[in-house]
Amino acid sequence: MTDYLIGVDGGGTGTRVRLARPDGTEIAQASGGPSALSRGIDNAWTTINGVVAEAFASLGIDTIPMQSCAIGLGLAGVHNKEWAAQFVATNPGYAALALDTDGFTTLMGAHGGKPGAIVAIGTGSVGEAMLADGTKVEVGGWGFPAGDEASGAWMGLRALNHIEQVLDGRVEGRAFAREVIAFCGGSRDAVQVWLGRANQTAYAGLARFVVAHGDTDPVARAILEHAGREVASIADALDRSHTLPLALCGGLGEALRAWLPADTLARCVSAQGDSAAGALRMIARRLEQMREGAAQ
């Protein structure tokens, strides 16, 4: 018997959980550290279970009642089918499980399960759409550093390239460059050490400097304008007809609205719900399909 539905949004920066009754009524939320599959399958489950436990603890329930829970998860890294299979195979005991990309659950949350398109821009980036006939379309999501255009990590990589040139004396540095250099240690040697340790999440941590200086620094502005064009390109590939509602999602979605081409901005609508809400909707649909299959 399913007493609880769990919706999980797990990315390279953080994990968000929504806990609901079987009828979809939400009863608790919690958040924690990153659970992208690129950080390791065991680490992903450890983080997710910790955040789920925190949600249950807020209800006065000390242990996750896994056999009474159906869990839907939208996770970064699911594009790697090997990782996804390993993750499902190590289910620690949840009664039912539905797994998809965090892009798909973001799509489900943004448009309430109805046709629409999203470009999710956070640590990474991906575009997802569901057409009127139910067809699913995906654009991007290739991962950092080869893809993830317009994402936080993509911006951070370009910010790093800029400060390398500033430290070399190849270009002039302004306040934007000085702040990034200071954040990375303050000297050429310190930046080299930072580079040796940096992962996708670390690069994404530099995006806030790009956004903060977009109106005053030509390099930051150029990065943001380029990001806006990349978002438009993803959106166009998702929906050539430009008829679907488009939502910008993720931690950088709102910040990039100001840098979109006018015709792309005109198609934008507000998201109805987030990725964790979409994961709840996904697991509810999976349970319904299981019940229908059992009845046949």
N, C-alpha and C positions, 0 to 999 in steps of 0.2 A: 504494500500500500504506500502511495506517495503522500506524505504529509507536508512536504516543503519543496518549492521550486527554488533553484539557485541560478542566478545569472552572473557570469564572470566576464569582465573585460580585462584582458591581460596583455600589457605592452612592454616596451623596453624601458619605460620610465616608472610605471606604476600599475597596480592592480585594483580594480573596483568591483565590489560584489553587491548585488541586490538579492535579498531574501524575500520570498513571497509564499503565500498560501496557495493551495492547488487551484483556487479560482482566480489567481493572479494578483490578489491584494498584497501589496508590498508591506512588509512588517519590520524590516531592518536593512541597514546599509553598513558597509565598512570598506576601508581602503588600506593598501599597504604597498610594498616595494614591487619591483618589476618581476614579471613572470613570463616574458617572451621565451619561446622554446630555444632560441639561440643561446640562452644562458644555462642550458642543461635541463633535461627532463626531470630529474630528481629535484632540482632547485625550483622548477616551475610548480610541481606538486606541493613542495614544502611551503612555498609562498602562498599559493592558492588556499591550501588547507588552513594556513595560519589566519588569513583574512576571513575565510568562511567561519572559522572558529570564533573570531572576534565578533562577527555578526550574530552568531548564536548566543555568545556570552552577553550581548546587550539585551537579550531576551531572558536572561537568567538560566540558560541552558549551557552546562559546562562542557559537554562533549558533543561533537557533531554526530547526529543520528543518521549516519550515511545510508543505512538500509531503508530509510524513510525519505530519502532525498533524491530528486532528479536534478541533474546539474547540466546547464548549458554554458559552453565556454567559447568565447571569441578571442583567440590568442594570436599574437604576432609569431610568425615562424611556421604556421600550419601549411604554408605553401611547400615546405619541405616535407614530402609525404613520408619519408623515413622517420623524421622526428614526430610527425603526427601519429603514425602507427605505434611508435614506442610509447607515446604519451597515453593513448587509449589503452594499450596493453598493460600499463601500470596503474590503471584506475584503482585507487586504494579501497574501494568498496561502495561507491555510490550506486544506487539501485538502477539508475538510468543515466546515460551520458550522451550529449550531442556536442560535437566539436566542429568549428568552422573558423575561418579567418576572422580577425577582429574587424576587418573591413566589411565582411558580410553582416556581422551582428550590428555594426554601426549603421548599415543600410536598413536593417530591420527595425532598429530603434528610431531612426530619423524620420521614416515615412510610415510608421505604424504597420509595417508589413505590406504596404501597398506599393504600386509601381513608383519608381523614382530613382534618383541618382545621388551619390555622395562622393565627395573627395575628402578623405580623412587625412589630416595633416598633423602629425605629432612628432615623435622621435623618428618615425618613418612616414611613408605616405602610400596610399593606394586609392584607386577609384573603383567603385562598385555601382552597378545599376541592376534593377529588375524591370524588365520591359512589361508592357501591358499583357502579353501572352504568358508571362511567368518566366521567360528566359532570363538567365543570369549572365551579366557581362562584367568582366573584370579587366581593369587597365592598370598597369604599374604593379607595385608590390614586389619588385624584383630584389629588394633588399639593399642595404648600404654595404659598400660604397658604389656598387655598380648601378643602382637605381635610386628609388625613394626620392625622386625629384621634388623640390619645394619643401622637403621635410626639415625638421630641426637639425638633424645630423647633416643633411645636404648643405644647409646654410652655415653650420659650424665649420664644415670642411673648407668652405670658401672664405670664411673669416680667418681660419688658420693660415690658408695660403697667402692671404693679404698680409698678416703680421710677419710671416716669413720674409716677404719682400721688404717690409718696413725695416725689420731687423738687419737685413742685408744692405740697406741703404738704396735699394732699387727704386722705391717709391716713397713719397712723403706719408708720414703717419699723423693722424689727427686724434681727437679724443676717443673715437671708436677703437682705433688700433691700440692706443695706450691702455684702455680698459681691458681689452682682450689679452694683451701681453701681461698686464698685472695679474689677471685671473689665472693665467697659465704659469705663473712663477716669477715674472718680472725680468727675465734675462734670456739670452739665447740658449745658454746651457739648461736653464730650467724648462724652457719650452721643449727642448730635445727630450728631457726626462718625461714631460707631460705627454708628448707624442708616443713615447715608448709604452705608456700605460693606457692610452686612450682607447676606448671602445665607442660604439655607436651612441650610447647614452651620454658619454663624455662630450662628444662632438655636439650633440643636441643641446647640451647645456650652454653652448655659446650662442645659440639662436637669440636669446633674450637681448644680447648686446646689438645684434643686427637690427632687431625690431625697435629697440630703444633709440637708435641713431639713424633710422631710416629717413627722417625728415631733415637731418642736418649734415649727414656725411654722404658724399657721392658714392663711395664704395658700398656702404650699407644699402643705400637707395638702389643701386644697380642690382645687388643680390635680391632684394625684395621685388623689384620689377621683373627680374628673370623668374623668380618663384611664381609670380602672378601669371606669367605667360605659360609656365609649366602646368599650373593648375588648369588654366583654360584649355590647354592641349589635351589633358586627361579628360576633362569634362566633355570636350568635343568628340573624343573617341568613344566615350561611353554612350553618347546620345547624339548621333549625327542630325537628327530631326530637330533638336533643341525644343522638344515638347515636354519632356519630363521635368518635374520639379527637381532642383539641385540644392543640396545642403552641403555647406562646408562644415566639417566636423573635426574633432581632435583639438588638442591644446593650442594649435597655431591657426586653426580655421578662422576664428574671428579676426585675428591680427592681420591675416592676409586679404581680407575683404577689400581693404583700402587699396590694394595693389593689383586687383583684378582688372582685366580689360572691361570696358563698360558693358559690352553685350553679354559677357559671362556673369557679371554682377547682377544684371537685370533678371537673370534666370534663378537667382538664389532665393531660397525660403529658409525659415528657421527650422531647425531639427525639432521633432516632437519629443524625442527621447534619446538617451545615450546608448552606447554599445552594450552596457550591462543590461539595460532594459530590453535591447534587441536580443540578447542572449536568453533572457527570460521568455520572450516570445518564441524563440527558436525551440527551446526545450518543451514548451507547452505544445507546440505543433508536433514535435516528435512523439510525445505521449499520445496525442490524439491519433496520429498515424498508427501507432502500436495498437491502440484500442480498436481501431477500424480493421486492422489486419487480423487481430484475434477474433473479431466477430464474424469474419468471412468464412 
